[in-house]
Amino acid sequence: MKYINLLFAMSVLLLAASCEDDETVPMSELTVTVTLPQEMGNDVNPEGLAVTLSNTTNGNETTGAIDDTGIYTATVEEGVYNILVSGEKNYISEIGDDQFEQTVTLTGLTENISVSGTAFETEIGLFIAPASEGWVFKELYVTGSQTPEGRSYYKDKYFEIYNNSDEVLYADGISIGESDHNSSSELNIWADMIDEYFVTQLIYTISGDGSTYPVQPGESIVMADVAIDHTADNASSIDLSGANFEWYDDHILDVDVPEVPNLVKNFSYSKSIWTPHNKGFKSYVIFRPEGSMDDFLESNLIEKQNANGSTSIRHRIPNSSILDAVEMGTPSDFLSKGLSPALDLSYINCGDGNDARYGKVVRRKVQSVQDGRIIYMDTNNSAVDFLSTVDPKPGIIEE
């Protein structure tokens, strides 16, 4: 009987071991190689740059550092990964006969990489992401709110831009643009020009003669859809009666507040009113074109062929004219970028497209405070620079 019991016990152990083997996740040796920006030359050693491997399926993260050969190797589960490399480095730049040592933040990201097999290799190009010294988006409120009855309320959307510098800046001529591309689309039809241009479907501009609208260091401007106290119509909404500007579309569905200056509507894809995408599938830019707006529109007009055979007009914005840019999307829907990684390495989401997004904004993080003035973080990586799904605070500057 003891012998039979022993055989039974051994059978159970073998069966258990077999089950464990069946549940074992295949592993892969992943090698990440980085390339430094060309302008940094060959004298900078990438050793020490931080690496984060994020498994998009189970949320597991593996961290490490690049070695002195520009390589990081880790044994990870097979799966789909986002790989982020970041860190600071010093390098010598040359301007004429002079040399200057500077510290820069390097970042690089590759997304949705399918890692499989016993060995897998990938390469990531790094970008220099200098700290901002001018205009930045402080808050983007694109989701709108809901009424107490659960209906969508869209008239309370706004954008807030901030003077992140230590000198007076003038808002005259500052324009905002929204991407033609949806980040939930598998393909960006403008991908062949993404390294040089941003393709927009609308342009609204702050008027002025160049010195009409001074903004002090550490102060902001709020651009609202309708500049009223929306809580009077919707208890779940916000007060935008203090907005500096509003975009007005001169349409029966829109409301104009005469006390608040209107943005100049230079171009819009919409034949009625414009409202930002309430799931946050778009990218947004602040820019100031060189020369007149009329010349800019004429020289940067492009056409888009639609599936029904019609043609739509769009405009391209040179990346060199863009002062700040924010890519938006949701983790469950994000498929392709509308912005060059040099403008925004990743993206930020608000509520992942569900009802939690209503009444919430994305807000830029505070980096530091200097002599009472807030400096907002700006590494050109929205996933790092912004807080997601937080309460709106238009015009309120606080730590």
C-alpha positions as CSV (number, residue, x, y, z in Angstrom):
1,M,0.0,0.0,0.0
2,K,2.9,2.4,0.8
3,Y,4.3,1.7,-2.6
4,I,1.0,2.5,-4.3
5,N,0.7,5.8,-2.3
6,L,4.3,6.7,-3.3
7,L,3.5,6.1,-6.9
8,F,0.4,8.2,-6.6
9,A,2.3,11.1,-5.0
10,M,4.9,11.0,-7.7
11,S,2.2,11.1,-10.4
12,V,0.7,14.2,-8.7
13,L,4.0,16.0,-8.6
14,L,4.8,15.2,-12.2
15,L,1.3,16.4,-13.3
16,A,1.8,19.6,-11.3
17,A,5.2,20.1,-12.9
18,S,3.7,19.5,-16.3
19,C,1.0,22.2,-15.6
20,E,3.6,24.7,-14.5
21,D,5.6,24.1,-17.7
22,D,2.4,24.7,-19.7
23,E,1.8,28.0,-18.0
24,T,5.4,29.2,-18.4
25,V,5.6,32.5,-20.4
26,P,8.2,32.4,-23.2
27,M,11.1,34.7,-22.5
28,S,13.2,36.8,-24.9
29,E,16.6,38.6,-24.6
30,L,15.8,42.1,-25.6
31,T,18.6,44.4,-26.7
32,V,18.0,48.1,-27.0
33,T,20.6,50.2,-28.9
34,V,20.4,54.0,-28.8
35,T,21.7,56.6,-31.2
36,L,22.5,60.1,-30.1
37,P,21.4,63.2,-31.9
38,Q,23.8,64.1,-34.8
39,E,24.5,67.6,-33.4
40,M,26.0,66.1,-30.2
41,G,28.9,64.7,-32.2
42,N,30.8,61.5,-31.3
43,D,32.3,62.6,-28.0
44,V,29.2,62.1,-25.7
45,N,28.9,58.7,-23.9
46,P,25.3,57.5,-23.5
47,E,26.2,55.5,-20.4
48,G,23.7,55.9,-17.6
49,L,20.6,57.0,-19.6
50,A,17.6,55.4,-17.9
51,V,15.6,52.7,-19.7
52,T,12.0,51.7,-18.9
53,L,10.5,48.7,-20.7
54,S,6.7,48.7,-20.2
55,N,4.7,45.6,-21.1
56,T,1.4,46.9,-22.4
57,T,-0.5,43.7,-21.8
58,N,0.1,43.1,-18.1
59,G,1.6,46.5,-17.0
60,N,4.9,45.0,-15.8
61,E,7.9,47.3,-16.0
62,T,11.6,46.5,-16.3
63,T,14.1,49.3,-15.7
64,G,17.8,49.6,-16.3
65,A,20.5,51.9,-17.8
66,I,22.3,52.2,-21.1
67,D,26.0,51.0,-21.0
68,D,29.0,52.8,-22.4
69,T,28.5,51.2,-25.8
70,G,25.0,52.5,-26.1
71,I,23.3,49.2,-25.4
72,Y,20.9,47.8,-22.7
73,T,20.0,44.2,-22.6
74,A,17.3,42.5,-20.5
75,T,15.5,39.2,-20.4
76,V,11.8,39.8,-20.5
77,E,8.5,38.0,-21.2
78,E,7.5,37.9,-24.8
79,G,4.8,40.6,-25.5
80,V,4.1,44.1,-26.7
81,Y,6.3,46.8,-25.2
82,N,6.7,50.6,-25.0
83,I,10.4,51.5,-24.5
84,L,11.4,54.8,-23.0
85,V,15.0,56.1,-22.8
86,S,15.7,59.4,-21.0
87,G,18.3,61.3,-19.0
88,E,20.6,64.3,-19.0
89,K,24.0,64.7,-20.7
90,N,26.6,67.4,-21.1
91,Y,28.1,68.2,-24.4
92,I,30.1,70.9,-26.1
93,S,28.4,72.9,-28.9
94,E,30.2,75.2,-31.3
95,I,29.0,78.5,-32.5
96,G,31.6,80.0,-34.9
97,D,35.0,79.9,-33.1
98,D,33.4,79.7,-29.7
99,Q,32.6,76.5,-27.7
100,F,29.8,76.2,-25.1
101,E,29.1,73.4,-22.7
102,Q,25.5,72.7,-22.0
103,T,23.3,70.2,-20.2
104,V,20.4,68.8,-22.2
105,T,17.7,66.3,-21.6
106,L,17.7,63.4,-24.0
107,T,14.6,61.4,-24.7
108,G,13.6,58.6,-27.0
109,L,10.5,56.4,-27.2
110,T,9.3,53.5,-29.3
111,E,5.8,52.1,-28.9
112,N,4.0,48.9,-29.5
113,I,7.1,46.8,-30.2
114,S,6.3,43.1,-30.4
115,V,9.1,41.3,-28.6
116,S,9.3,37.6,-29.5
117,G,11.9,34.8,-30.0
118,T,14.9,33.9,-28.0
119,A,16.6,37.2,-28.9
120,F,15.1,40.5,-30.2
121,E,16.9,43.8,-31.1
122,T,15.6,47.3,-31.5
123,E,17.1,50.7,-32.0
124,I,15.9,54.1,-30.6
125,G,17.0,57.5,-31.9
126,L,17.2,60.1,-29.1
127,F,16.1,63.7,-29.3
128,I,17.3,66.8,-27.4
129,A,14.4,68.2,-25.3
130,P,15.4,71.6,-24.0
131,A,13.5,73.3,-21.2
132,S,10.9,75.7,-22.5
133,E,11.7,79.4,-22.5
134,G,8.5,80.8,-23.8
135,W,4.8,79.9,-24.4
136,V,3.5,76.6,-23.3
137,F,0.1,75.0,-22.9
138,K,-0.8,75.0,-19.2
139,E,-4.2,73.3,-19.5
140,L,-6.2,71.7,-22.3
141,Y,-9.9,71.2,-21.7
142,V,-11.3,69.3,-24.6
143,T,-13.7,66.8,-23.1
144,G,-16.5,69.2,-22.0
145,S,-18.8,68.2,-19.1
146,Q,-22.0,66.4,-18.5
147,T,-25.2,67.9,-17.2
148,P,-26.8,66.4,-14.0
149,E,-29.1,64.5,-16.4
150,G,-26.1,62.8,-18.0
151,R,-26.2,64.8,-21.3
152,S,-23.0,66.1,-23.0
153,Y,-22.2,69.8,-22.6
154,Y,-19.6,71.1,-25.0
155,K,-19.7,74.9,-24.7
156,D,-17.3,75.1,-21.7
157,K,-14.1,73.9,-23.4
158,Y,-10.9,76.0,-23.3
159,F,-7.1,76.2,-23.8
160,E,-4.8,78.0,-21.4
161,I,-1.4,79.1,-22.5
162,Y,1.3,80.3,-20.1
163,N,4.4,82.6,-20.2
164,N,7.0,80.1,-18.9
165,S,9.9,82.6,-19.5
166,D,11.4,85.3,-17.2
167,E,10.4,88.2,-19.5
168,V,7.3,89.9,-20.8
169,L,5.9,88.1,-23.9
170,Y,3.3,89.5,-26.3
171,A,0.4,87.3,-27.3
172,D,-0.3,89.3,-30.5
173,G,-0.2,86.9,-33.4
174,I,-0.2,83.7,-31.3
175,S,-2.2,81.0,-33.1
176,I,-3.6,77.7,-32.1
177,G,-4.1,74.7,-34.4
178,E,-5.7,71.3,-34.2
179,S,-4.4,68.3,-36.1
180,D,-6.3,66.9,-39.1
181,H,-5.0,63.5,-38.0
182,N,-6.8,61.4,-35.3
183,S,-4.5,59.5,-33.0
184,S,-7.0,56.6,-33.1
185,S,-6.4,56.1,-36.8
186,E,-4.0,53.3,-37.9
187,L,-2.4,55.5,-40.5
188,N,-1.5,59.2,-40.6
189,I,-2.0,60.2,-44.2
190,W,0.5,63.1,-43.6
191,A,3.2,60.8,-42.2
192,D,5.6,61.6,-45.0
193,M,5.9,65.2,-43.9
194,I,5.6,64.8,-40.1
195,D,9.3,65.6,-39.5
196,E,8.9,69.0,-41.1
197,Y,5.3,70.0,-40.9
198,F,2.2,69.7,-38.7
199,V,-1.1,69.5,-40.7
200,T,-3.9,71.4,-39.2
201,Q,-7.6,71.6,-39.9
202,L,-8.1,75.0,-38.2
203,I,-6.3,78.2,-37.2
204,Y,-7.5,80.8,-34.7
205,T,-5.2,83.8,-33.9
206,I,-4.9,86.5,-31.3
207,S,-5.0,89.8,-33.0
208,G,-3.0,92.9,-32.1
209,D,-0.2,95.1,-33.4
210,G,2.7,93.4,-31.7
211,S,2.4,95.1,-28.3
212,T,-1.4,95.0,-27.6
213,Y,-1.5,92.0,-25.3
214,P,1.5,91.9,-22.9
215,V,1.7,88.8,-20.7
216,Q,4.0,89.0,-17.6
217,P,6.3,86.1,-16.6
218,G,4.3,83.6,-14.7
219,E,0.9,84.7,-16.1
220,S,-1.4,83.0,-18.5
221,I,-4.1,83.5,-21.2
222,V,-7.4,81.6,-21.3
223,M,-9.0,81.0,-24.7
224,A,-12.6,79.8,-24.3
225,D,-15.3,78.5,-26.5
226,V,-17.9,80.7,-24.8
227,A,-16.6,83.0,-22.1
228,I,-19.5,82.9,-19.5
229,D,-20.1,81.3,-16.1
230,H,-21.4,77.9,-17.4
231,T,-22.5,76.8,-13.9
232,A,-25.6,78.9,-14.5
233,D,-26.7,76.5,-17.2
234,N,-24.9,73.4,-16.0
235,A,-24.1,72.8,-12.3
236,S,-21.4,70.3,-13.3
237,S,-19.6,72.9,-15.4
238,I,-17.1,75.7,-14.7
239,D,-16.9,79.5,-14.7
240,L,-15.2,80.9,-17.8
241,S,-16.4,84.5,-17.4
242,G,-12.8,85.5,-16.7
243,A,-11.5,84.2,-20.0
244,N,-9.2,86.5,-22.0
245,F,-10.4,85.5,-25.5
246,E,-13.0,83.2,-27.1
247,W,-13.3,81.6,-30.4
248,Y,-16.5,82.5,-32.2
249,D,-17.8,80.9,-35.3
250,D,-20.6,83.4,-36.3
251,H,-23.2,80.6,-36.5
252,I,-26.6,80.2,-35.0
253,L,-25.3,77.4,-32.7
254,D,-22.6,79.7,-31.3
255,V,-22.8,82.4,-28.6
256,D,-20.8,85.6,-28.8
257,V,-19.9,87.5,-25.6
258,P,-19.3,91.0,-26.8
259,E,-17.2,92.0,-23.7
260,V,-14.6,89.4,-24.6
261,P,-12.3,89.8,-27.6
262,N,-12.7,87.1,-30.3
263,L,-9.9,85.2,-31.8
264,V,-9.5,85.8,-35.5
265,K,-10.9,82.8,-37.4
266,N,-8.4,82.3,-40.2
267,F,-9.4,78.8,-41.3
268,S,-11.6,76.0,-40.1
269,Y,-12.6,72.7,-41.6
270,S,-16.1,73.0,-40.0
271,K,-18.9,74.7,-41.9
272,S,-20.7,75.4,-38.6
273,I,-18.9,75.5,-35.3
274,W,-15.7,74.1,-34.0
275,T,-15.5,72.1,-30.8
276,P,-12.4,70.1,-29.8
277,H,-12.7,66.3,-30.0
278,N,-14.3,65.3,-26.7
279,K,-12.3,62.0,-26.4
280,G,-9.0,63.8,-27.0
281,F,-8.0,62.1,-30.3
282,K,-6.2,65.3,-31.6
283,S,-3.0,67.1,-31.3
284,Y,-2.7,70.9,-30.5
285,V,-0.1,73.5,-31.2
286,I,0.7,77.1,-30.4
287,F,2.5,78.8,-33.3
288,R,3.4,82.1,-34.7
289,P,3.9,82.2,-38.5
290,E,6.6,84.2,-40.1
291,G,5.3,87.1,-42.2
292,S,1.6,87.8,-42.7
293,M,-1.1,85.3,-42.1
294,D,-2.4,85.7,-45.6
295,D,1.0,84.8,-47.1
296,F,1.3,81.9,-44.6
297,L,-2.1,80.5,-45.6
298,E,-1.4,80.8,-49.3
299,S,2.0,79.2,-49.2
300,N,1.0,76.4,-46.9
301,L,-2.3,75.3,-48.4
302,I,-2.6,71.6,-49.1
303,E,-5.4,69.3,-50.3
304,K,-6.9,66.2,-48.9
305,Q,-8.6,63.6,-51.0
306,N,-11.6,62.1,-49.2
307,A,-13.0,58.6,-49.5
308,N,-16.1,59.9,-51.3
309,G,-14.0,61.5,-54.0
310,S,-14.3,65.1,-52.8
311,T,-11.3,67.3,-51.9
312,S,-10.8,69.2,-48.6
313,I,-8.4,72.0,-47.9
314,R,-6.0,71.8,-45.0
315,H,-2.9,73.8,-44.1
316,R,0.6,72.7,-43.0
317,I,2.5,74.5,-40.2
318,P,6.4,74.3,-40.3
319,N,7.6,72.6,-37.2
320,S,10.1,75.4,-36.9
321,S,7.2,77.9,-36.3
322,I,5.6,75.8,-33.5
323,L,6.2,77.2,-30.0
324,D,4.6,74.3,-28.1
325,A,2.8,71.1,-29.0
326,V,0.7,68.5,-27.2
327,E,-0.3,65.1,-28.6
328,M,-3.5,63.7,-27.1
329,G,-4.9,60.2,-27.3
330,T,-6.3,57.3,-25.2
331,P,-4.3,54.2,-24.3
332,S,-7.1,51.9,-25.6
333,D,-7.3,53.7,-28.9
334,F,-3.9,55.2,-29.6
335,L,-2.5,53.9,-32.9
336,S,-0.4,56.6,-34.6
337,K,1.0,60.1,-34.0
338,G,0.1,63.4,-35.6
339,L,3.2,65.2,-34.2
340,S,6.9,64.7,-34.9
341,P,8.5,63.0,-31.9
342,A,10.9,66.0,-31.8
343,L,7.8,68.1,-30.9
344,D,6.2,65.6,-28.5
345,L,7.8,62.3,-27.9
346,S,4.7,60.6,-26.5
347,Y,1.1,61.7,-25.7
348,I,-1.2,62.4,-22.8
349,N,-4.8,61.2,-22.2
350,C,-7.8,62.3,-20.3
351,G,-9.9,59.5,-18.9
352,D,-9.2,57.0,-21.6
353,G,-12.3,57.9,-23.5
354,N,-14.8,56.9,-20.8
355,D,-17.1,59.0,-18.7
356,A,-14.4,59.8,-16.2
357,R,-13.0,62.3,-18.8
358,Y,-15.9,64.7,-18.5
359,G,-15.2,67.8,-16.6
360,K,-11.5,67.0,-16.5
361,V,-8.4,68.6,-18.0
362,V,-4.8,67.7,-18.7
363,R,-2.5,70.1,-16.8
364,R,1.2,70.7,-17.1
365,K,3.3,69.7,-14.1
366,V,5.2,72.3,-12.0
367,Q,9.0,71.8,-12.4
368,S,10.2,74.5,-10.0
369,V,9.5,77.8,-8.4
370,Q,12.0,80.7,-8.9
371,D,11.4,83.9,-6.9
372,G,7.8,83.1,-6.6
373,R,7.3,82.4,-10.3
374,I,6.2,78.9,-11.4
375,I,8.3,77.1,-14.0
376,Y,6.3,74.4,-15.8
377,M,7.9,71.2,-16.9
378,D,8.6,71.0,-20.7
379,T,10.7,68.1,-21.9
380,N,8.7,67.7,-25.1
381,N,7.2,64.5,-23.7
382,S,3.6,65.0,-22.7
383,A,3.4,61.7,-20.9
384,V,6.1,63.1,-18.5
385,D,5.1,66.8,-18.6
386,F,1.3,66.6,-17.9
387,L,-1.1,65.4,-15.2
388,S,-4.0,63.5,-16.7
389,T,-7.7,63.8,-15.8
390,V,-7.6,66.5,-13.1
391,D,-10.0,69.3,-12.2
392,P,-9.9,72.4,-14.4
393,K,-8.4,75.5,-12.9
394,P,-8.5,78.1,-15.7
395,G,-6.4,81.2,-14.9
396,I,-5.3,79.8,-11.5
397,I,-1.5,79.5,-11.2
398,E,-0.5,77.5,-8.2
399,E,2.0,74.8,-7.2
